[in-house]
Amino acid sequence: MKQIRALTFSVFAALLSALAVATAQTPSTHQEFASAIIQKAMRENRAIKILERIVSVGPRLSGSPEAAAAVELTRQMMQDFGFEKVHLEPVQVPRWVRGPVEKALIVNSRTLGTVPLAITALGGSGATPTGGLTAEVVEVHSLAEVRELGSRLQGKIVFFNRPMDPTDLETFRAYGRAVDQRVRGPAVAARAGAVAALVRSVTTRHDNVPHTGVTIFAKDERVVPAAAVSLQGADLLSQLLKEEGSVRVHLELSCSTLTDVPSANVVGQITGRELPREIVLLAAHLDSWDVGQGAHDDGAGCAHVIEALRLLKELGLRPKRTVRAVLFTNEENGSRGARAYPRAPQRRGEVHVAAIESDRGGFAPRGFTVGGDSTVLNALQRWAPLLAPLGADHFTLGGGGADISPLGRNGTLTLGLKVECARYFDVHHSANDVLPAVNERELEMGAAALAILAYRLAEEGIPAARK
Amino acid sequence: MKQIRALTFSVFAALLSALAVATAQTPSTHQEFASAIIQKAMRENRAIKILERIVSVGPRLSGSPEAAAAVELTRQMMQDFGFEKVHLEPVQVPRWVRGPVEKALIVNSRTLGTVPLAITALGGSGATPTGGLTAEVVEVHSLAEVRELGSRLQGKIVFFNRPMDPTDLETFRAYGRAVDQRVRGPAVAARAGAVAALVRSVTTRHDNVPHTGVTIFAKDERVVPAAAVSLQGADLLSQLLKEEGSVRVHLELSCSTLTDVPSANVVGQITGRELPREIVLLAAHLDSWDVGQGAHDDGAGCAHVIEALRLLKELGLRPKRTVRAVLFTNEENGSRGARAYPRAPQRRGEVHVAAIESDRGGFAPRGFTVGGDSTVLNALQRWAPLLAPLGADHFTLGGGGADISPLGRNGTLTLGLKVECARYFDVHHSANDVLPAVNERELEMGAAALAILAYRLAEEGIPAARK
């Protein structure tokens, strides 16, 4: 009954109506709270409003004015919602800028003549010389193949064309198994003497839209121009290479890397009523790529996190431990926010019990990945009935997410919100990641799932395994 | 090993590659088959092509030329895929036609003047007199309220405005609890002397798009004009009634009911290798409403059913019992196809062991509703691991669907494909039910789930409960 005492009158009204629903299933206090959260969430549908506001500033690439706007916007939002200790934690972030010129042309096809390819520079790509460069294309399917070919790639454009496995229904796993080509392919190609790299977009959608993302060059590596090609473009390239042998591509990119820029992680919380320095963290990232709107990646996660805390706040639920929302900066191309957070002076004396990240889009929730062992997994499972009405009752072992992994290495239990994942890589890092691709009810359900799990973790800590 | 003998060589190759995947989880023959089905499905993605072809003929309202085209199109498709005993079973269907005139105006608002409302005639609606009718609007929230108001509704337009419960995450249940207003509201209002009925669209999406659907008048009931109003329109009507007291609406509809038209159920199968007259039926309906494209309702179900049978066929899987695809005609406004099927002369000597219906849209599959008792439910649960890779492993008690319910009453086990249901009623029966609302991978996953369950049922019959 302790929890009841913390309630305001208005919550009591909400609970009474929730009770009417819950009575069908032998109500318990936990179920009543979960039911009150779901009722309020689905009646108000505020997550989509939060997301609309976030995407309204434009794409939020690290270091851009739009990213700065998003930082200030969400700080104000947290304040307006009455979150506590709302503040910014400064982080220097890289500033890569897509140039006005992005062009790729097949120039020597005997059958088709000159053919444009739909491309987008990869984040971190170098520019071509002004006027572009033209070179022979060599298709490869792995980094190992590039290393084997070695100096035979001198002066060439290396074309990485290994597709995501369409038969792997865990699309995040399929993505993870293909994305090395984008992240490290261009640098490895440069080491072999290539003048540029083209990478098959890492996507599940067969259309003419290229999907960007980060490519990483180590300090001692030559930064070459690198771009993602749409699947239709990649298939055409590959077909022409088979049919005509020699394919030459003219590539022109004017992107550049500028000096670092100040940014910040945005932090707000509901301070715990008994153990305020024990934290349950809700994490998402505020930055996005500069194509589309970053509506799913990770505007949706930001909306989830803010809305979850708003639901708890407005229901008057102040758990034993602190529930904190952190919107990380620079997840996409540097993870500077994630690395800065555990080292910030504010962390002194704080213990992070658990962290839950939402960075898989705003689709219907399915459950949570658990970065612990099966003992923890089984213990968490007892809360599955609270999440079942949302369809979010599926706990599986797996990583929490990029932004909370430094906390995980320090011993925090990390969890990740799992959502229906069939559509995510259709839009991810592309011009199609826009607001209309997000369904308001699915988004809201994710926020409710986060709120329920965060509340229980903050109230009970990590549940002990059943005996 | 018996099943293995039925395999063609090409299947063996597919199985070998499937095996490589399945070995991670102690492979069993069942898992290999399921895995082969999933691999083939996700590699080929044919369901979306089938759906594209079906919606290309236009909306398929019963009795329309487009519905006739869809019958012939899918018959040919089944033949081209090599299904066996492909044939049509004739059914006479009703022919209701939306007229060229659909207009509703609030005509007496003191503050807004004349305001158009977004409406769509309900299927089965009568026409207004030429030039329309104008009457006072009375808002009600239930059929019971109409009966209570009785003669006070004489000459009025009855406006049914009870919303779908947004907090009920089982959207099909929420729909079921609101749809009586549309199905029977107009007739009950007519009995009370009303001149017309407006019904709040039964949808989860708050926009200005009206959602049609059937309204039913018994033979002795007066057929009045009846239309669905968009949620924005309904909210405006309701607000003006509160603020201004009197609201008069001018309504003009030119729809009409013509004489019945010949149509047909489309039937094809893979004949069982040992028990050919024992049937596992896959069901969907070919007709749709005349707004949008009926892409989810139930083009998706038709694509599921055809694709499921195609997958089994091309994998060379001929189970012990017959697996039959039936595309029913006239589900939306008469269920004549569903009633005709069990009475057709072809049924003589046939036993329908189980029937699985797909009529909940082409979203990511979640599992199956089971129209039996918990013993059957628990027995089916043992196949859940085969469906888990698709996320379709959730068996719950519930109805199979409208088209197979006559079979259910004759003792057939009825099942319904459950899919992620948050978005379905956003588009259902509206102009938004179009191809781009369907995701090709989600659609394909549903087809694979159907194929796996149908194959096991046809091979083993209804599994006995564990002891």
Interface residues (C-beta under 8 A of the other chain):
Chain A: V21 I38 Q39 M42 R43 N45 P166 T167 L169 T204 A364 R366 P389 L390 G391 E420 A422 R423 D426 N439 R441 E442 M445
Chain B: V21 I38 Q39 M42 R43 N45 P166 T167 L169 T204 A364 R366 P389 L390 G391 E420 A422 R423 D426 N439 R441 E442 M445
